[in-house]
Amino acid sequence: MARPSQYPLELRRRAVRMIAEVRPEYDTEWATMKAVAQELGIGTTGTLRKWVRQDQVDAGVRPGATTAESAEPKRLKKENTELKRANETLKAAASSRPSSTGHTHARRVHRRARGPLRRCRADLPRADRARLQDHPFLLLTTSSVRFSQR
C-alpha cells in the first residue's frame, strides 16, 4: 500500500495555479517552479514539476494517463483482493457446516429400518411408532384382520 502524500491536495492545486500565474515573470519554467517551491516550502522542484505535468495530462494538453485512468487499475485490484478474501471466508464457512439437509456425506440417507417394521424409512423420527392413518397400507391390512375375526 502506498503511503499518503505529505502535501495536501489543496497545496498541490495552489502550487500549480501559482506556476501558471507567475510564469511570465521568469525566464524558464524551471526557474518558475524553483521559486514557487521555495515560497511554499515544497521539498524539491522535481516534485512540483511532476504535479504540473500531471495537471497538463489531466487537462488534455499533454499525452499520458490521466489521474482517473491511473486510479482505475488500483481500484480494481483492491476490489479483486476483497472479493478473493470474501470467497475464502465463504468456502471455509461452507466446508465447516453440515449440508442443508442435516446429513453428512458419510452417512447413507435412506437406510432400511431395523426390527419388525420394514416399510418405513429409518431416517424419519419415530418411524417405528407411525400412526395408522399415515400408512394406508397398514390401515387396510389391520381393518381386514378385524373384519375377518368377526
N, C-alpha and C positions, 0 to 999 in steps of 0.2 A: 504494500500500500504506500502510495506517495505521501510524503509529508506535506502538510498545509503550507502555503506560501507565507513568508514573514511579512509581506507587503499586502495591505488590504486592497480589495478591488477598486475602491473609490480612489485610492492614491495612484493606482495604475492609470485609471482613466484621466485623472487630473494631470499626470505627467505627460501623457500622450497629447492632451489638449494644449498644454503649455509649449510643447515642442512645436506644434503646428502654429501657434501664435507668435512665438519669438524667433522662428526660423529666419525671417528676413534680416534680423539684426546680426547674424553671424555669417562667416564666410562659408563654412561647411556644415553639413548635417551632423557630423561627429562633434564639432565644437559646440553646436546647439545642445546635443544630448549630454555632453560633458558638463556644461553649465547648469542644465536643469537637474542632473543627477546630484551635483554638489549642493544646489539650492534646496532640494527636497530630502537630502540625506540618504539617497539610494546608493548602496554599496559600490556597484560597478556600472560603468557606462554600457557595457555589453548587455546587462540585464534590461536596461531601458531600451536599448536597440532592439532586443527581442520583442518587447512589448509593442514598439512602434511597428515592426514588421508584421506581427500577428494582427494588429489593428488594420493594417493595409490589406491583409489577406481577407479579414472579415468584411471589409468594405468592398472587396472585389477589385481593388486597384492592382493587387499583386497576386500571381497564381500561387496555389497551395491549398492545403486542407484547412477549412475554417474551424473555429473553436467547437462548433456544434458537431461537425463531422468527426473531429478528433475525440469528442466525448462519447459518441455512439458506440464504438467498439468497447470502450471501457465499461459502459453501462451494460452492454450485452454480456460481457464476460462476468461481471458481478452477478447479473441475473441468472446466468448459467450455473455459477457456483452455488447460489442459493437453491436453485431447483435440484441440483445434484444432492445437496445436503438433505433437502426435504424427501427426496426419493429414498435415500439411505435410511432415513428415520422411518418412513412408511414400510420399507422392506423388513427392517428389524422388528417393527411392531407386528407385522403380519406373520412373521415366522415364529414369534414367541406366543401367539394366541392360537387356541384351537379353531377349527373351522366353524362356519356359521351354523352347521347342524349340530355342533357339540360333540361330534365324533372325531377321534383321531384317525389318522390314516392306517395305523397298525391294527385297529380293531375291525372285525367284519361287522357291517351294519345290520344285516338280516341273517341271524343265525337261528337254527332250529331250537325250539324250546325243549328243555329237559322235563322229564316227567310224563304223566299220562296225557296232558293237554298239548297236542302237537299241531293243532290247527292255527294257532296264534303266532304272531311274531314275538320273539322273546325280548326284543329291544323296547317293546312298549311297556310302560309301567303297569305292574299288577296284571300281567297277561293271564295268569292262572285264575284270577278272580273276576273275569269279564262277565258282564251281565248277559243274561239270555237274550234280552231284547236287542243287544248289539250284534248277536250272531244268529241270523235267521236259520241257518242250518241246524244249529243246536236246538233252537226253538221247535223246529219241525220234528226232529228226532225225539225230543223229550215229550212233546204233546202226542206223538204217535204211540209212544210207550204207555202213556197214561190211558189213552183210549183202548189200547189192546188189553190192558189189565182189567178193564171193566167187565 
